[in-house]
Amino acid sequence: MRLALAGFPRIKLVGLVKRSKDSMDISEIIIPGDTPGTAWRLPVLRFAGRDPKAPKAYIQAALHAGELPGTALLHFLCERLRRAESEGAVAGDITIVPLANPIGAAQSHFGELQGRFDLGSRTNFNRDFPLISVTDRAMLTEDLNDYPATDRLKRRLLDMALGADLVLDLHCDDESLQYAYIDEAFWPEAADLAAALDMEAVLLSDGESSAFEEAVGFAWKYAVPGERQSRLPGKLSVTVELRGKRDVDPMLAKRDADGLWRFLVARGIVSGERTTPAMFAGPAVPLDNVEIIRAPEGGAVLFHRTIGDRVAAGELLATIVTRPGQPDGSIDLHAPQDGLILTRTSDRLVRRRGDLMKIVCAGPSKAARKAGALES
């Protein structure tokens, strides 16, 4: 039995999201768990567009369940979208999934949220998305009972995204500037998004991983199976890194929501006052131009530089105290080349080979890198 309470929106519990043409539609996709008596509820918000020719947008947040700046952004963006819908100003359909990973959000280990990797399969929640042609989209939701809950979740998310033209996956880093991973197939057209969100750098990916945004791009590139398109005009699939995990702040969220609103206006998805677009002024470099500074040994890390600093080759970045109080008990780490410090770990006790920093550089790193994502 369902109870409808006065003043609260009606929530539909469905296997597939359906839309209402007269107001924001709130639905929940039910994902049965892998053990008796468990199930996951995936809230989906949809705004129906008035123009069938307008671009469609899909935006999700918190695929890594502990990364919440995007969830805060979408809370405030939806306020504006509800007003716009009531005024008939939503041109293209907009689908929003503000908490994209209810499975990860329920995983805690000794009180610490474990939302990046599934504790059952040990797989990154943002890896192993199906790599298919968009022409095979229907296959994503066929025979779902044959898959574990994490795969059912990934297939549902990818299926919704492939119904859109513009796809944004909102994440954050540890300690970080605002930046994005954008497939080279969408650049430089996507510079308008980078400018609207005031990004300080763009990392141009090679589209060779199974992360969510690259799986979307893969499906579009191979719209004709076996034939790869190198450019995708009118399309966009991007991972946005909204600063760091602790940057869940009302002022930042409202500012980012305003930036994303301007992007939606500029792309013709919502109607609003168009302002002169800002130009993206930050570096846009391939992943090969990112220096990842790793700890050669475990110990206490003492940082000498922080995110946003521009460093010169040879400059002291950090000291690892490996054997406190002993002669030669520390190791100094220096910048391999000139660059901008983009991210930094918040950990102060680090493991051997643990990532400490990412530095965006003008030239490629000498360190060998496999095709695909920078990190696991």
C-alpha positions in Angstrom: 0.0 0.0 0.0 1.3 3.5 -0.8 0.5 6.6 1.3 0.4 10.0 -0.4 1.1 12.7 2.1 -0.1 16.3 1.5 2.6 18.6 0.3 4.9 15.8 -0.8 5.6 14.8 -4.4 4.3 11.4 -5.5 7.2 8.9 -6.0 6.7 6.2 -8.5 8.4 2.9 -7.9 9.2 1.5 -11.3 11.5 -0.8 -13.2 12.0 1.8 -15.9 11.7 5.5 -15.5 8.6 7.1 -17.0 8.0 10.8 -17.5 5.2 13.2 -16.7 4.6 16.0 -19.2 3.2 18.5 -16.7 5.7 18.6 -13.8 9.1 17.3 -12.6 8.8 13.5 -12.5 10.3 11.7 -9.5 10.8 8.0 -9.9 12.8 5.3 -8.2 14.4 2.4 -10.0 14.4 -0.7 -7.8 17.6 -2.8 -8.0 17.2 -6.1 -6.3 20.1 -7.1 -4.0 22.1 -10.2 -4.3 21.0 -11.6 -0.9 17.4 -12.3 0.3 15.6 -9.2 1.6 17.8 -6.5 0.1 17.1 -4.0 -2.6 18.5 -0.6 -3.7 16.4 2.4 -4.6 17.8 4.8 -7.3 16.0 8.2 -7.4 15.6 9.7 -10.8 14.4 13.3 -11.5 13.1 14.2 -14.9 12.2 17.5 -16.4 10.2 17.2 -19.7 11.2 19.5 -22.5 8.8 21.3 -24.7 10.9 21.1 -27.9 11.5 17.6 -29.3 14.4 19.0 -31.4 16.3 20.5 -28.4 19.3 18.6 -27.0 18.6 16.2 -24.2 20.8 16.2 -21.0 21.7 13.5 -18.5 23.5 14.5 -15.3 24.5 12.2 -12.4 26.5 12.6 -9.2 28.1 10.5 -6.5 28.8 7.4 -8.6 31.7 7.2 -6.1 29.3 7.4 -3.2 31.5 9.5 -1.0 32.0 12.3 -3.6 29.2 14.7 -2.8 30.0 18.2 -4.3 28.0 17.2 -7.4 25.0 16.1 -5.3 25.0 19.5 -3.6 25.2 21.2 -7.0 22.3 19.3 -8.3 20.1 20.1 -5.3 20.4 23.8 -6.1 20.2 23.3 -9.9 16.9 21.5 -9.5 15.5 24.5 -7.7 16.1 26.6 -10.9 14.9 23.8 -13.2 11.6 23.5 -11.3 11.0 27.2 -11.7 12.0 27.0 -15.4 9.6 24.1 -16.0 6.7 25.9 -14.4 7.5 28.8 -16.8 7.7 26.6 -19.9 11.5 27.4 -20.2 12.8 23.8 -20.3 13.4 23.1 -24.0 15.1 19.7 -23.9 14.5 16.7 -21.7 16.7 16.7 -18.6 17.4 13.6 -16.5 19.1 14.0 -13.1 20.4 11.2 -10.9 21.7 13.0 -7.8 22.8 9.9 -5.9 23.9 7.5 -8.5 25.3 4.7 -6.3 23.0 3.6 -3.4 25.0 0.4 -3.2 28.3 2.2 -2.4 26.5 4.6 -0.1 25.6 1.7 2.2 29.1 0.3 2.4 31.0 1.2 5.5 34.1 -0.5 7.0 34.7 0.2 10.7 32.7 3.5 10.3 34.5 4.7 7.1 32.4 5.0 4.0 33.7 2.8 1.2 32.0 4.2 -1.9 34.7 3.9 -4.6 35.1 0.2 -4.8 32.4 -2.5 -4.4 33.3 -4.5 -1.3 31.9 -7.7 -2.9 33.6 -7.7 -6.3 36.5 -5.2 -5.4 35.7 -3.4 -8.6 35.7 0.4 -9.0 32.1 1.6 -9.3 33.3 3.8 -12.2 34.9 1.0 -14.2 33.7 -2.0 -16.2 30.7 -0.3 -17.8 29.6 -2.3 -20.9 31.3 -1.1 -24.1 28.6 -1.4 -26.7 27.3 0.5 -29.8 24.4 2.8 -29.1 22.5 0.7 -31.6 22.6 -2.1 -29.1 21.3 0.0 -26.2 18.3 -2.3 -25.7 20.6 -5.1 -24.7 21.6 -3.2 -21.5 18.3 -3.9 -19.8 17.7 -7.4 -21.2 18.0 -10.4 -18.8 19.0 -8.1 -15.9 18.5 -10.9 -13.4 21.5 -12.6 -14.9 23.8 -9.9 -13.4 24.8 -9.0 -9.9 23.4 -5.8 -8.4 26.5 -3.7 -9.2 26.2 -4.6 -12.9 22.5 -4.0 -12.9 23.1 -0.5 -11.5 25.8 0.2 -14.2 23.5 -1.0 -17.0 20.6 1.2 -15.8 22.8 4.3 -15.6 24.3 3.7 -19.0 20.9 3.0 -20.5 19.6 6.4 -19.2 22.6 8.3 -20.4 22.5 6.9 -23.9 19.0 8.5 -24.3 20.7 12.0 -24.0 23.0 14.1 -26.1 24.9 15.8 -23.3 26.1 13.6 -20.4 27.8 14.9 -17.3 29.2 12.6 -14.6 29.9 14.8 -11.5 32.8 13.6 -9.3 35.5 15.1 -7.1 39.1 14.4 -6.3 40.8 14.3 -2.9 42.3 17.8 -2.5 41.9 19.4 -5.9 41.3 22.3 -8.2 38.2 22.2 -10.4 39.0 20.2 -13.6 37.5 17.7 -16.1 38.3 14.6 -18.1 37.1 15.2 -21.6 37.5 12.8 -24.5 39.5 14.3 -27.4 36.4 13.6 -29.6 34.5 16.4 -27.8 37.3 19.0 -27.7 37.5 22.0 -28.2 33.7 22.2 -28.5 33.4 21.4 -24.8 35.5 24.4 -23.8 32.1 26.2 -23.1 31.5 23.7 -20.2 35.0 24.2 -18.9 34.5 28.0 -19.0 31.0 27.9 -17.5 32.2 25.8 -14.5 35.4 27.9 -14.1 37.6 24.9 -14.5 41.3 25.4 -14.0 42.4 22.5 -16.2 41.1 20.0 -18.7 42.6 16.5 -19.1 42.0 15.2 -22.6 41.4 11.5 -22.3 42.0 8.9 -25.0 38.6 7.1 -24.6 40.3 3.8 -23.9 38.8 3.0 -20.5 35.6 1.4 -19.3 34.7 4.4 -17.0 31.1 5.7 -17.3 31.8 8.8 -19.5 34.1 6.9 -21.8 31.5 4.0 -22.2 29.0 6.7 -23.3 31.5 8.1 -25.8 32.4 4.6 -27.0 28.7 3.9 -27.7 28.4 7.0 -29.8 31.7 6.6 -31.6 30.6 3.1 -32.7 27.1 4.0 -33.6 27.8 2.1 -36.8 29.4 -1.1 -35.4 32.9 -1.6 -36.6 33.3 2.1 -37.8 34.8 4.5 -35.4 33.9 8.2 -35.5 36.6 10.6 -34.4 34.4 13.6 -34.0 31.0 13.8 -32.4 29.4 17.2 -33.0 26.4 18.0 -30.8 27.4 15.3 -28.3 29.3 15.5 -25.0 30.2 13.0 -22.3 32.5 14.3 -19.6 33.7 13.6 -16.1 33.7 16.8 -14.0 35.9 16.9 -10.9 34.3 19.4 -8.6 37.3 20.2 -6.4 37.9 18.0 -3.4 35.9 15.7 -1.2 35.6 18.2 1.6 34.4 21.0 -0.7 30.7 20.3 0.0 29.8 23.9 0.7 26.5 25.8 0.0 28.3 28.8 -1.6 30.4 26.6 -3.9 27.4 24.4 -4.8 25.3 27.4 -5.7 28.1 29.0 -7.8 28.6 25.7 -9.6 24.9 25.3 -10.2 24.8 28.8 -11.7 27.7 27.8 -14.0 25.9 24.7 -15.1 22.7 26.6 -15.7 24.6 29.0 -18.0 25.9 26.0 -19.9 22.4 24.6 -20.3 21.2 28.0 -21.5 24.1 28.3 -24.0 23.4 24.8 -25.4 19.7 25.5 -25.8 18.4 23.0 -23.2 16.8 25.7 -21.1 15.7 29.2 -22.0 17.2 32.1 -20.1 19.2 35.2 -20.5 22.3 34.5 -22.5 25.5 36.2 -21.3 28.7 36.7 -23.3 30.4 33.4 -22.8 33.7 33.4 -20.9 36.7 31.8 -22.5 38.4 28.8 -21.0 41.9 30.0 -20.1 43.4 27.0 -18.4 45.6 24.3 -19.8 44.0 21.5 -21.8 46.5 18.6 -22.0 46.6 14.9 -22.9 46.8 12.4 -20.0 50.4 11.7 -21.0 51.2 15.3 -19.8 50.2 14.6 -16.2 53.0 13.8 -13.8 51.7 11.6 -10.9 54.0 11.9 -7.9 54.1 8.7 -5.9 55.7 7.8 -2.6 58.8 5.7 -3.1 58.4 4.4 0.5 55.7 4.5 3.1 55.8 7.1 5.9 54.6 10.5 7.0 54.3 13.0 4.2 55.2 16.7 4.7 54.0 18.8 1.8 56.0 21.9 0.7 53.6 22.9 -2.0 49.8 22.8 -2.4 47.1 22.6 -5.1 47.1 25.6 -7.4 50.8 26.2 -7.1 52.9 26.5 -10.2 56.2 24.7 -9.7 59.5 24.6 -11.6 61.4 21.5 -12.5 63.5 20.3 -9.6 61.5 22.2 -7.0 60.9 20.5 -3.6 57.4 19.2 -3.5 57.2 16.9 -0.4 59.3 15.0 2.1 58.4 11.5 3.2 59.6 10.7 6.8 60.2 7.0 6.6 62.2 6.4 9.8 61.5 9.3 12.2 64.5 10.5 14.2 67.0 8.4 12.4 69.9 9.6 10.2 68.8 9.7 6.5 65.2 8.9 7.8 63.5 11.0 5.1 63.2 11.2 1.3 62.7 14.5 -0.6 60.6 14.5 -3.8 61.1 17.1 -6.5 59.1 18.2 -9.5 60.0 16.3 -12.7 59.1 19.3 -14.9 57.4 22.7 -14.8 53.7 22.5 -14.1 50.5 23.2 -12.2 49.7 21.2 -9.1 46.2 19.9 -9.8 45.5 17.5 -7.0 47.0 16.4 -3.7 46.2 13.5 -1.3 44.6 14.4 2.0 46.4 11.4 3.7 49.4 12.2 5.8 50.4 8.6 6.4 51.1 7.2 2.9 51.9 3.8 1.5 54.7 2.8 -0.8 53.7 3.8 -4.4 50.7 5.7 -3.1 49.7 8.7 -5.2 50.6 12.1 -3.7 50.0 14.7 -6.4 49.0 15.2 -10.0 50.8 17.9 -11.9 49.6 19.2 -15.2 52.6 19.9 -17.5 53.2 21.3 -21.0 55.2 18.3 -22.1 54.7 14.5 -21.7 55.9 12.7 -18.6 58.8 10.3 -19.0 56.9 7.8 -16.9 55.3 5.1 -19.0 51.5 5.2 -19.0 49.0 2.6 -20.3 46.1 3.7 -22.4 43.0 4.3 -20.3 42.3 6.0 -16.9 45.0 7.6 -14.9 44.1 5.8 -11.7 42.3 2.6 -10.7 
